[in-house]
Each structure stands twice: as C-alpha cells, then as structure tokens.
Amino acid sequence: MPAVRDGALRARDGAGLRHDQVVMARSAPLALAAVLGSNDLMLCSRAQAESWGLRWRALADPALERVSVLIGDAEAVHALDHADIGQSIAAALGAAEPGA
C-alpha cells in the first residue's frame, strides 16, 4: 500500500536510518518469513497479525481530520449567511441533517 510504504520510508529517512534498516518485502509471505527468522518487525494490519499468530500493537494513534474548503468570488461569499455555513457543509457531507 503506497500510503503506508511512503510514510514508513519518510519516517526512516527523517530518523536518519540506513536504507537497509526499513525495507519493503515483495510479498506478505516473504515479509512473514523474514520476521519469523529474525528479530525484525513487520508492519501489518491487526487482522493479518492475528491470522499469522503474531502479537500486534498500533504503530501510532493518528488524529485524523476531515477538511473542506469553500471557494467562491467575493460577491458569492458576501451573500452567504455565515452562521449557517458550517451546518450547511456538514449536511452536504452527510455529517448532519439539513436544518438540524
């Protein structure tokens, strides 16, 4: 998964680790074999770890935030009722009922 791989590689580079200290296996079975035959660690989902009989713990506890941007010209922005903008956006995204 590119998002996980890229994050792991950025963390490796940011920590000043050598390129051979954080590597990506070509497949899950190859990664599992490497981990079982060494003291290495494996980045995987909880479900994968459970299915392979490995102990699992979260790598981090990220705080995720969904962000939206409202774009318009000055006339359109001025015409909006600013008190209802947040509620209208939340309703449009399915986070709240319209007019609630």
Secondary structure, DSSP 8 states (H G I E B T S, - for coil): -HHHHHHHHHHHHHTT--GGGS---SSHHHHHHHHHTSS------HHHHHHHT-----S--------------HHHHHHS-HHHHHHHHHHHTTSS-TT-
